[in-house]
């Protein structure tokens, strides 16, 4: 009902209670989909890809209220305050972060930006959530916009109408979620204008539709009021739009749509209702059915094609490889630098949707900050200004326990100012959603970091907490300059080609025999040990490693060579060990070889030092330790201490060997030391 009892009730709900009601709607809908979500992930374990019907249930995650406020206040709120300083607004936005203290040259460039922001009027600000879910972000954006309007002298009733007409946009692939978002935003507006539902205002909130059912025949009797030139232009643009929105629910907001003359297309998408004799037509080609769908597609296309002053969203988190073939192909073609996960694709897509000097605010998994697979994406993000960040880590969402989903929320301004300092809040340590919010509000663990410093560390990880002294270490040569690696042995069939050494005859183990001792990682251990397995090194086995599709054999120049080995899957502590020239290594026992063997003991000592342990936390935040990570470690050698360090290293190796050989699982075990 347009002017219902519900509408009157909503108008009387206090602001804080209404915000709580929006949260409850979102949580209820998320849990409504729990059964379908569980079924989807069960199918995924059977290698059944996630279809477009199941993507919403598999990826919906309700954003905590304080993170919504942080994102909106520091993007939409900042856009306004930068050009229209207002102490009352500033003090009312408790999650707003002030600018980090900047150098004079940077401050001068920021002043130029503020001059541009001064001319912005409230009704000109365009805000979109391209993955809106049940509308939580849009509702709070409405609140902030209302505060902006009233601070500019607008009447609340007129402001509510203008916000719906001019400011807010939302998209989602889930029809039901879009309905909830539509309801939430309209009821929010109804708080300020009791007659709003009678005014016929339609907010720009859309569920994705597909053009698959519209044929060229249904377009035949549309656009009869247009001139011939207008008609020809409209048909050309409509056909292109229909092509771009084919299977649109597969892709959602990662789709890009070519800008069109949208007003012309809306005039075109009106079917003829009478024939030349004035007789009523009944849509024999289906145009009267197709016209409303075409109008909807036009609205969606316009929302996708334009750029926005502010883009705010919590995108889906899902490995692209788990999606269907269409999504995989589209992402690889259009987003090669972020193709690993949908959250990364949306980081890139939201950047495309943001105007020059506009703001992009998101909460995503933090993998893009560190992983080598996102290095090219990082390069793009470091080409614009990261204004601030709330680095959340694990357990930012109450519904998700454990360490699997580690997140960060950040605000980017689409500008590039050299030596700009961003404000970073490190909220890793608290183990609850409330704990992270409390730490944020307390102002603890905050860092002001010059963004250009990130590129001074190999791989350009977003290590905002790093000191100037640590950054300067990377100006020196690194281990990659003095060591080599050429892959690892891969058997392709471990059950067939690998054994524990006590499972084969001892007289068949040795450098020139069938079985050879092989490093395969293992538990944390420094200096020496963890050699319990043997690899089949017979002529037949080596031929298999050379020619099998999965297997690999290392080149001869690094076989049976003294080296340094470690476990590819690293724990909180990393141990580097001697690889003897009588041993080989497999992919889980990653190994490198020092070019100048006089440097060997020093390099092993460096890798096992507390300095390397700390630097590793800058280079990688994941449990898989690759050769490239180790090669990035800087080498600073003082000749005065180098010889002494090598002596201590040799002693450490000997002590560790004696310890390892005291266990029966050592190849060199002779007897228990207690006997």
C-alpha positions in Angstrom: 0.0 0.0 0.0 1.4 3.4 -1.0 0.5 5.2 2.2 0.2 2.3 4.5 0.2 1.9 8.3 3.7 0.5 8.0 4.8 3.7 6.4 3.5 5.8 9.3 5.1 3.4 11.8 8.5 3.7 10.0 8.3 7.4 10.1 8.1 7.3 13.9 11.1 4.9 14.5 14.0 6.7 16.1 17.2 6.9 14.0 19.3 4.4 16.1 16.4 1.9 16.2 15.9 2.1 12.4 19.6 1.4 11.8 19.3 -1.6 14.0 16.2 -2.8 12.1 18.2 -2.6 8.8 20.9 -4.8 10.4 18.4 -7.3 11.5 16.9 -7.5 8.0 20.4 -8.2 6.6 21.2 -10.8 9.2 17.9 -12.6 8.7 18.3 -12.8 5.0 21.9 -14.0 5.3 20.7 -16.8 7.6 17.7 -17.5 5.4 20.3 -18.6 2.7 22.4 -20.7 5.1 21.0 -24.1 3.9 21.6 -23.2 0.2 25.1 -21.9 1.1 26.0 -25.2 2.8 24.6 -27.2 -0.1 26.6 -25.0 -2.6 29.9 -25.6 -0.7 29.2 -29.3 -0.5 28.8 -29.5 -4.2 32.0 -27.4 -4.6 33.9 -30.2 -2.8 32.6 -32.5 -5.6 34.0 -30.1 -8.2 30.6 -28.7 -9.1 31.1 -25.1 -10.0 29.0 -22.3 -8.4 26.2 -21.3 -10.8 24.7 -17.8 -11.0 21.7 -18.9 -9.0 23.9 -19.9 -6.1 26.5 -17.1 -6.2 24.5 -14.8 -3.8 24.1 -17.5 -1.1 27.7 -18.5 -1.4 29.1 -15.0 -1.1 26.7 -12.9 1.0 28.3 -11.7 4.2 26.6 -8.9 6.2 28.9 -6.0 6.9 29.3 -5.0 10.6 27.7 -1.6 11.3 30.8 0.1 12.5 32.7 -0.9 9.3 29.8 0.5 7.2 30.1 3.8 9.1 33.9 3.9 8.7 33.7 3.4 4.9 30.8 5.9 4.3 32.1 8.6 6.6 35.7 8.4 5.2 34.5 8.5 1.6 31.2 10.3 1.1 31.7 12.3 4.3 35.3 13.2 3.4 34.3 14.3 -0.1 32.0 16.9 1.5 34.1 18.0 4.4 37.2 18.5 2.3 35.4 21.3 0.4 32.9 22.3 3.0 34.5 22.2 6.5 31.9 21.7 9.2 32.8 21.1 12.8 29.4 19.7 13.7 29.4 17.1 10.9 33.0 16.2 11.7 32.4 15.7 15.4 29.2 13.6 14.7 31.1 11.1 12.5 33.0 9.2 15.1 34.6 6.8 12.6 36.0 9.6 10.5 39.8 9.6 10.4 41.6 13.0 10.0 44.2 13.4 7.4 47.7 12.2 8.3 50.2 15.1 8.8 51.6 15.9 5.4 54.7 17.6 4.0 54.2 21.2 2.7 54.5 20.1 -0.9 51.8 17.5 -0.4 49.6 19.9 1.5 49.7 22.3 -1.4 48.4 19.7 -3.8 45.7 18.7 -1.4 44.6 22.4 -1.2 44.1 22.4 -4.9 41.8 19.3 -4.6 39.8 21.0 -1.9 39.2 23.9 -4.2 37.6 21.5 -6.6 35.5 19.9 -3.9 34.2 23.4 -2.8 32.0 23.7 -6.0 30.2 20.4 -5.5 26.5 20.7 -4.5 24.7 18.1 -2.5 22.4 17.1 -5.4 25.4 16.5 -7.7 27.1 13.8 -5.6 26.6 10.3 -7.0 27.1 7.3 -4.7 26.8 3.6 -5.7 27.0 0.3 -3.9 27.5 -2.2 -6.8 27.1 -5.2 -4.5 24.4 -3.7 -2.2 22.9 -6.9 -0.7 20.0 -5.8 1.6 21.1 -2.2 1.5 22.9 -1.6 4.7 25.6 0.7 3.2 23.0 2.6 1.1 20.8 3.3 4.2 23.8 4.8 6.1 24.8 6.7 3.0 21.3 8.1 3.0 21.8 9.3 6.6 25.1 11.0 5.8 23.7 12.6 2.7 20.8 13.9 4.7 23.2 15.5 7.1 25.1 17.0 4.2 21.9 18.4 2.7 20.7 19.9 5.9 24.1 21.5 6.6 23.7 23.2 3.2 20.3 24.6 4.2 17.9 22.1 2.6 14.5 21.2 4.0 14.5 17.5 5.1 11.5 16.6 3.0 13.0 18.0 -0.2 16.4 16.5 0.7 14.8 13.0 1.0 13.3 13.3 -2.5 16.5 14.7 -4.0 18.6 11.9 -2.5 16.4 9.3 -4.1 16.3 11.1 -7.5 20.0 12.2 -7.7 22.4 10.6 -5.2 21.9 7.0 -4.4 22.5 4.0 -6.8 22.6 0.3 -6.0 23.0 -3.0 -7.9 22.9 -6.7 -7.0 22.4 -10.0 -8.8 20.0 -11.2 -6.1 16.4 -10.2 -6.7 15.3 -10.8 -3.2 18.2 -8.8 -1.7 17.5 -6.0 -4.0 13.8 -5.9 -2.9 15.0 -5.7 0.7 17.4 -2.9 -0.2 14.6 -1.0 -2.1 12.3 -1.4 1.0 15.0 -0.3 3.4 15.9 2.9 1.4 12.3 3.8 0.8 11.4 3.4 4.4 14.4 5.5 5.4 13.2 8.3 3.0 9.7 7.9 4.4 11.0 9.0 7.8 11.6 12.5 6.4 8.6 12.7 4.0 5.3 11.1 5.0 3.9 11.5 1.5 7.0 10.1 -0.2 5.3 6.9 -1.3 2.6 8.9 -3.2 5.1 10.9 -5.2 6.0 8.1 -7.7 9.8 8.5 -7.0 11.7 5.4 -8.0 15.1 5.0 -6.5 18.0 3.9 -8.6 18.1 0.5 -6.9 18.1 -2.5 -9.3 18.5 -6.2 -9.4 20.3 -7.4 -12.5 18.1 -8.6 -15.3 19.2 -10.4 -18.5 18.5 -9.5 -22.1 18.3 -13.1 -23.2 14.5 -13.1 -23.8 14.4 -10.0 -25.9 14.5 -10.7 -29.7 14.9 -8.3 -32.6 11.2 -9.0 -33.5 10.1 -7.5 -30.1 11.9 -4.2 -31.0 9.9 -3.9 -34.3 7.1 -1.7 -33.0 9.1 0.4 -30.5 10.3 3.9 -31.0 7.5 5.0 -33.4 7.6 8.6 -32.0 11.3 9.0 -32.9 12.6 10.6 -36.0 14.4 8.3 -38.5 17.9 9.4 -37.3 16.9 9.0 -33.7 15.4 5.6 -34.4 18.5 4.4 -36.2 20.7 5.6 -33.4 18.4 4.0 -30.8 18.3 0.6 -32.5 22.1 0.5 -32.8 22.6 1.3 -29.2 19.8 -1.0 -27.9 21.3 -3.9 -29.8 24.7 -3.2 -28.3 23.2 -2.9 -24.8 21.3 -6.2 -25.2 24.6 -7.9 -26.3 26.4 -6.5 -23.3 23.7 -7.5 -20.8 23.3 -11.1 -22.1 23.6 -13.5 -19.2 24.1 -10.4 -16.9 23.3 -12.3 -13.7 26.4 -14.4 -14.3 28.6 -11.4 -14.0 26.8 -8.7 -12.0 28.6 -5.4 -11.6 31.9 -6.5 -13.1 30.2 -6.0 -16.4 31.2 -2.9 -18.3 28.5 -1.2 -20.5 29.2 1.3 -23.2 27.6 4.8 -22.5 24.5 5.5 -24.6 21.9 8.2 -25.0 19.8 6.9 -22.2 17.0 9.4 -22.5 16.7 8.5 -26.2 16.6 4.7 -25.3 13.9 5.3 -22.8 11.8 7.1 -25.4 12.5 4.2 -27.8 11.4 1.5 -25.3 7.7 2.4 -25.6 5.6 -0.1 -27.7 3.0 0.9 -30.2 -0.4 0.1 -28.8 -2.6 0.8 -31.9 -2.3 0.1 -35.6 -2.7 2.6 -38.3 -6.5 2.2 -38.2 -6.7 2.9 -34.5 -7.2 -0.8 -33.6 -5.8 -2.0 -30.3 -2.7 -4.1 -30.7 -2.0 -7.1 -28.4 1.8 -7.3 -28.8 2.0 -10.1 -31.4 5.8 -9.9 -31.3 5.9 -9.6 -27.5 7.0 -6.0 -27.5 4.5 -5.0 -24.8 6.1 -7.6 -22.6 9.6 -6.8 -23.6 9.3 -3.0 -23.2 9.2 -3.0 -19.3 12.2 -5.4 -19.3 14.1 -3.1 -21.8 13.4 -0.1 -19.6 14.9 -2.0 -16.7 17.9 -3.0 -18.7 18.3 0.7 -19.7 18.3 1.7 -16.0 20.9 -1.0 -15.2 23.0 -0.1 -18.2 23.1 3.6 -17.2 24.1 2.7 -13.6 26.9 0.5 -14.9 28.2 3.0 -17.6 28.5 6.1 -15.5 31.2 7.1 -13.0 30.6 8.1 -9.4 31.9 10.5 -6.9 31.8 7.7 -4.2 31.8 3.9 -4.6 31.3 2.0 -1.4 30.8 -1.8 -1.1 31.5 -5.1 0.5 32.1 -7.3 -2.6 31.8 -11.1 -2.9 34.7 -13.2 -1.8 35.0 -16.2 -4.0 37.9 -17.8 -6.0 37.1 -17.2 -9.7 38.1 -20.8 -10.4 35.0 -21.9 -8.4 32.7 -20.0 -10.7 31.4 -21.2 -14.1 33.3 -21.1 -17.4 31.6 -17.9 -18.5 32.8 -15.9 -15.5 36.3 -17.5 -15.7 36.6 -16.5 -19.3 35.3 -13.0 -18.8 37.5 -12.3 -15.8 40.7 -13.6 -17.5 40.0 -11.4 -20.6 39.0 -8.2 -18.8 40.7 -8.4 -15.4 44.0 -10.4 -15.8 45.7 -8.6 -12.9 43.0 -9.5 -10.4 41.7 -12.8 -11.8 42.4 -14.9 -8.7 39.3 -13.9 -6.7 36.1 -11.9 -7.2 37.0 -9.5 -4.3 40.1 -8.4 -6.3 38.2 -8.1 -9.5 35.7 -5.8 -7.7 38.6 -3.7 -6.4 39.6 -3.1 -10.0 36.1 -2.6 -11.3 35.1 -0.2 -8.5 38.2 1.8 -9.5 36.9 2.1 -13.0 33.5 3.3 -11.7 35.1 6.1 -9.6 35.5 9.6 -11.0 38.8 11.4 -11.0 39.5 12.6 -7.5 36.5 10.6 -6.3 36.5 8.0 -3.4 36.4 4.2 -3.4 35.8 2.5 0.0 35.7 -1.3 0.4 36.1 -4.2 2.8 37.9 -7.1 1.2 40.2 -10.0 2.1 43.7 -8.6 2.8 45.4 -11.0 0.4 45.8 -8.3 -2.2 48.2 -6.4 0.1 50.8 -9.2 0.2 50.4 -12.1 -2.2 52.6 -12.3 -5.3 49.5 -13.3 -7.3 48.2 -9.7 -6.7 51.4 -7.8 -7.4 50.2 -6.3 -10.6 46.9 -5.2 -8.9 49.0 -3.7 -6.1 50.9 -1.7 -8.7 47.6 -0.2 -9.9 46.4 0.6 -6.4 49.7 2.2 -5.5 49.3 4.5 -8.4 46.4 6.2 -6.6 46.2 7.5 -3.0 45.2 5.2 -0.2 43.8 7.7 2.2 43.3 5.4 5.2 42.8 1.8 6.2 41.4 -0.3 9.0 43.5 -3.5 8.7 41.2 -6.0 10.5 42.8 -9.4 10.1 40.9 -12.4 11.3 37.5 -12.5 13.1 36.3 -9.1 11.8 32.9 -10.8 11.2 31.2 -12.5 14.2 29.8 -15.2 11.9 33.3 -16.4 10.8 35.7 -17.9 13.2 39.3 -19.0 12.7 42.0 -17.5 10.5 40.6 -18.2 7.1 39.0 -14.9 6.2 41.4 -12.1 7.0 40.1 -8.7 5.9 41.0 -5.1 5.5 38.8 -2.0 4.9 40.2 0.9 3.1 39.5 4.2 1.4 41.1 5.2 -1.9 41.1 8.6 -3.5 41.4 8.4 -7.3 44.3 10.9 -7.4 48.1 10.6 -7.3 50.1 12.9 -5.0 53.8 12.1 -4.6 54.9 11.3 -1.0 51.3 11.3 0.2 50.9 9.8 3.7 48.0 7.5 4.5 46.6 6.8 7.9 46.6 3.1 8.8 44.9 1.4 11.8 46.4 -2.0 12.7 43.5 -3.9 14.3 45.0 -7.4 13.9 45.4 -8.3 17.6 41.8 -8.2 18.9 40.1 -11.5 18.4 36.5 -10.2 18.2 34.5 -7.8 16.1 33.8 -5.6 19.2 37.5 -5.6 20.2 38.6 -4.3 16.8 36.0 -1.5 16.9 37.1 -0.5 20.4 40.8 -0.4 19.3 39.8 1.7 16.3 38.0 4.2 18.4 40.7 4.3 21.0 43.2 5.5 18.4 45.7 2.7 19.3 48.1 1.1 16.7 47.9 3.9 14.1 50.6 4.5 11.5 51.2 7.3 9.0 52.9 5.7 6.0 54.3 7.2 2.8 52.8 5.1 0.1 55.7 5.3 -2.2 57.9 3.4 0.3 55.9 0.2 -0.3 57.5 -0.2 -3.8 61.0 -0.1 -2.2 60.3 -3.6 -0.8 60.4 -6.5 -3.3 56.9 -7.3 -4.5 55.6 -3.9 -3.1 53.6 -5.4 -0.2 51.5 -2.8 1.7 53.7 -2.9 4.8 52.5 0.3 6.4 54.0 -0.5 9.8 57.6 -0.8 8.5 60.3 1.6 9.8 62.5 3.8 7.7 65.6 1.7 8.9 63.9 -1.5 7.7 63.1 0.0 4.3 66.6 1.2 3.8 67.9 -2.4 4.3 66.4 -3.3 0.9 68.7 -0.9 -0.8 71.5 -3.5 -0.4 72.1 -6.6 -2.5 69.8 -9.5 -1.6 70.1 -13.3 -1.4 68.8 -13.5 -5.0 72.1 -11.8 -6.1 74.3 -14.5 -4.5 72.2 -17.6 -4.8 70.6 -19.7 -7.5 67.5 -21.9 -7.7 66.1 -23.9 -10.6 62.9 -25.5 -9.3 62.4 -28.7 -7.4 62.0 -32.3 -8.2 58.3 -33.4 -8.6 57.5 -37.1 -8.8 54.0 -36.8 -10.1 53.2 -39.9 -8.0 54.5 -39.7 -4.5 53.0 -43.0 -3.4 55.0 -44.7 -6.0 58.3 -42.9 -5.9 58.8 -41.7 -2.3 59.4 -43.8 0.9 60.5 -43.4 4.4 64.1 -44.6 4.5 63.4 -47.5 6.8 60.8 -48.9 4.4 63.4 -49.9 1.8 66.6 -52.0 2.2 69.4 -49.9 3.7 71.9 -51.3 1.1 69.8 -49.7 -1.7 70.1 -46.2 -0.3 72.9 -43.9 -1.5 74.1 -41.4 -4.1 74.6 -44.0 -6.9 71.9 -46.4 -5.8 68.1 -46.8 -6.5 67.0 -44.7 -3.5 68.5 -41.3 -2.4 67.9 -39.4 0.8 65.5 -36.5 0.0 64.6 -33.2 1.8 60.8 -32.8 2.0 60.4 -30.0 4.5 58.9 -31.1 7.8 58.4 -29.5 11.2 60.3 -26.4 12.4 64.0 -27.2 12.7 67.1 -25.1 12.2 70.6 -25.9 10.9 70.3 -29.7 10.2 67.8 -32.6 10.0 64.3 -33.5 8.8 65.7 -36.0 6.3 63.5 -39.0 6.7 62.5 -39.9 3.2 64.1 -41.3 0.1 63.2 -40.7 -3.6 63.4 -43.3 -6.3 66.4 -42.2 -8.4 66.6 -45.3 -10.7 67.0 -44.8 -14.5 63.3 -45.7 -15.0 62.2 -43.2 -12.4 64.3 -40.4 -13.8 62.9 -41.0 -17.3 59.4 -40.8 -15.7 60.3 -37.4 -14.1 61.6 -36.1 -17.4 58.6 -37.0 -19.5 55.5 -37.2 -17.2 53.0 -34.3 -17.7 53.0 -33.5 -14.0 56.5 -34.5 -12.9 59.7 -32.5 -13.1 63.4 -33.3 -12.6 65.9 -30.6 -11.7 68.8 -30.0 -14.1 72.1 -31.8 -13.4 74.0 -28.8 -12.2 72.0 -28.5 -9.0 71.7 -32.3 -8.3 73.8 -33.5 -5.4 74.9 -30.0 -4.5 75.4 -28.6 -1.0 72.6 -26.2 -0.4 70.1 -24.6 2.0 66.6 -26.2 2.4 63.4 -25.2 4.3 59.8 -26.3 4.6 57.5 -24.7 1.9 54.6 -24.7 4.4 56.0 -22.5 7.1 54.8 -22.2 10.7 55.1 -19.1 12.8 58.8 -20.0 13.0 60.9 -20.7 9.9 63.9 -23.0 10.1 66.6 -23.2 7.4 68.8 -26.3 7.2 71.9 -27.8 5.5 71.2 -29.8 2.4 74.2 -32.2 2.0 75.7 -33.1 -1.4 74.5 -36.7 -0.9 70.9 -35.6 -0.8 68.2 -34.5 -3.2 65.1 -32.3 -2.6 61.4 -32.4 -3.5 59.0 -29.5 -3.9 58.0 -29.4 -0.3 61.7 -29.2 0.7 62.4 -25.9 -1.1 66.2 -25.5 -1.7 68.6 -22.8 -2.9 72.4 -23.0 -3.7 75.0 -20.3 -2.9 77.2 -19.3 -5.9 80.3 -18.6 -3.8 80.5 -21.4 -1.2 82.7 -19.2 1.0 79.5 -17.3 1.7 77.5 -20.5 2.6 77.7 -20.4 6.4 77.1 -16.7 6.6 73.9 -16.9 4.4 72.6 -19.8 6.5 73.2 -17.8 9.6 71.5 -14.8 8.2 68.4 -16.8 7.2 68.1 -18.3 10.7 68.5 -14.9 12.4 65.8 -12.9 14.1 66.4 -10.1 11.5 65.2 -12.4 8.7 62.2 -13.6 10.7 61.1 -10.0 11.1 61.8 -9.1 7.4 59.8 -12.2 6.3 56.7 -10.7 7.9 57.2 -7.7 5.6 57.7 -9.7 2.5 55.0 -12.3 2.9 51.9 -12.7 5.1 51.1 -16.3 4.0 52.2 -19.7 5.3 53.7 -20.7 2.0 57.4 -19.6 1.8 58.6 -19.5 -1.8 62.1 -19.1 -3.3 61.3 -15.5 -4.4 60.5 -14.6 -0.8 63.8 -15.9 0.4 65.7 -14.2 -2.5 64.2 -10.9 -1.4 66.1 -10.9 2.0 68.8 -8.1 1.9 72.4 -9.1 2.7 74.4 -6.7 4.8 77.8 -8.2 5.7 80.3 -6.7 8.1 83.7 -8.2 7.1 84.9 -7.8 10.7 82.3 -10.3 12.0 81.8 -12.5 8.9 84.5 -15.1 9.8 83.2 -15.4 13.4 79.6 -15.8 12.2 80.7 -18.6 9.9 82.4 -20.4 12.8 79.3 -20.1 15.0 77.2 -21.4 12.1 79.4 -24.5 11.7 79.1 -25.2 15.4 75.3 -24.8 15.3 75.1 -27.3 12.4 77.3 -29.8 14.4 75.1 -29.5 17.5 71.9 -29.8 15.5 73.3 -32.9 13.7 74.3 -34.6 17.0 70.8 -33.9 18.3 69.1 -35.2 15.1 71.3 -38.3 15.0 70.2 -39.2 18.6 66.8 -40.3 17.2 66.1 -43.5 15.4 64.5 -41.5 12.6 67.9 -40.3 11.5 69.8 -42.1 8.8 73.0 -41.7 10.8 71.5 -43.0 14.1 73.9 -45.4 16.0 72.5 -45.7 19.5 70.3 -43.9 22.0 72.5 -41.4 23.9 71.1 -42.6 27.2 72.4 -46.2 26.7 
